[in-house]
Amino acid sequence: MVYVDVEYCGVCNFKAQCQMLREFLLENAPEVDVVCHQGRRGSFEVKIDEQLVHSKLKSLAFPQHASVLEQVQRAQRGEPIQQVQEAAIKDCCVM
């Protein structure tokens, strides 16, 4: 079984984002074990089988759900896991 661990920032209210990723993964790979837990401020860190594949603390972006699923599927096949692609930030403006 592939294990996905997501650390999210509770202060930033990223719990909903984590739940959306969890639902997406379970819908497309029902045998995956996905755990969301509150962690460091500003975090949205995704690990697949203990390997960090996305860090919002480093990238300042969320992961693309389809890219996370692709890496989960690679892990299920016993292939090497790679970093996931980041989702484009569309609703941010600098004043």
C-alpha positions as CSV (number, residue, x, y, z in Angstrom):
1,M,0.0,0.0,0.0
2,V,1.2,3.5,-0.8
3,Y,1.2,6.0,2.0
4,V,0.6,9.7,1.4
5,D,1.3,12.1,4.3
6,V,0.2,15.8,3.9
7,E,1.3,18.3,6.5
8,Y,-0.8,21.5,6.2
9,C,-0.9,24.9,8.0
10,G,-4.0,25.2,10.2
11,V,-3.4,28.9,10.8
12,C,-3.5,29.4,7.0
13,N,-6.7,27.3,6.8
14,F,-5.2,24.8,4.3
15,K,-7.2,21.9,5.8
16,A,-9.8,22.2,3.0
17,Q,-7.0,22.1,0.4
18,C,-5.7,18.9,2.0
19,Q,-9.1,17.3,2.1
20,M,-9.6,18.1,-1.6
21,L,-6.3,16.4,-2.5
22,R,-7.2,13.4,-0.2
23,E,-10.6,13.0,-1.9
24,F,-9.1,13.2,-5.4
25,L,-6.5,10.6,-4.6
26,L,-9.0,8.2,-3.0
27,E,-11.4,8.6,-5.9
28,N,-8.6,7.7,-8.4
29,A,-6.6,5.3,-6.3
30,P,-8.8,3.8,-3.6
31,E,-6.1,1.6,-2.2
32,V,-3.9,4.5,-1.2
33,D,-3.6,5.6,2.5
34,V,-3.8,9.4,2.7
35,V,-3.3,11.2,6.0
36,C,-3.7,15.0,6.5
37,H,-2.3,16.5,9.7
38,Q,-1.8,20.0,10.9
39,G,1.8,21.2,11.0
40,R,4.1,24.2,10.5
41,R,2.9,27.6,9.7
42,G,2.7,28.1,5.9
43,S,3.2,24.4,5.2
44,F,1.6,22.1,2.6
45,E,4.2,19.4,2.4
46,V,3.4,16.1,0.6
47,K,5.3,12.9,1.2
48,I,4.7,9.7,-0.7
49,D,6.1,6.7,1.2
50,E,8.2,9.1,3.4
51,Q,9.7,10.8,0.3
52,L,9.0,14.6,0.1
53,V,7.5,15.2,-3.3
54,H,6.2,18.7,-2.7
55,S,7.0,21.6,-0.3
56,K,4.9,24.7,-0.2
57,L,7.5,26.1,2.2
58,K,10.0,26.0,-0.6
59,S,7.9,26.6,-3.7
60,L,5.1,28.9,-2.3
61,A,2.7,27.0,-4.4
62,F,0.3,24.0,-4.0
63,P,0.9,20.8,-5.9
64,Q,-1.1,19.7,-9.0
65,H,-3.4,17.0,-7.9
66,A,-3.0,15.0,-11.1
67,S,0.8,15.1,-10.7
68,V,0.5,13.8,-7.1
69,L,-1.7,11.0,-8.4
70,E,0.9,10.2,-11.1
71,Q,3.6,9.8,-8.5
72,V,1.3,7.6,-6.3
73,Q,0.8,5.4,-9.3
74,R,4.6,5.2,-9.9
75,A,5.0,4.2,-6.3
76,Q,2.4,1.5,-6.7
77,R,4.3,0.1,-9.7
78,G,7.6,0.1,-7.7
79,E,9.0,2.9,-9.9
80,P,11.1,5.8,-8.5
81,I,9.1,8.7,-7.2
82,Q,9.8,12.2,-8.6
83,Q,8.9,15.8,-7.5
84,V,5.3,16.8,-8.4
85,Q,4.4,19.8,-10.5
86,E,3.1,22.9,-8.9
87,A,-0.4,24.3,-9.5
88,A,-0.4,27.8,-11.1
89,I,-1.3,30.6,-8.8
90,K,-4.2,32.4,-10.5
91,D,-5.9,34.5,-7.8
92,C,-3.0,36.4,-6.3
93,C,-2.2,40.1,-6.8
94,V,0.5,42.2,-5.5
95,M,-0.4,45.7,-4.4
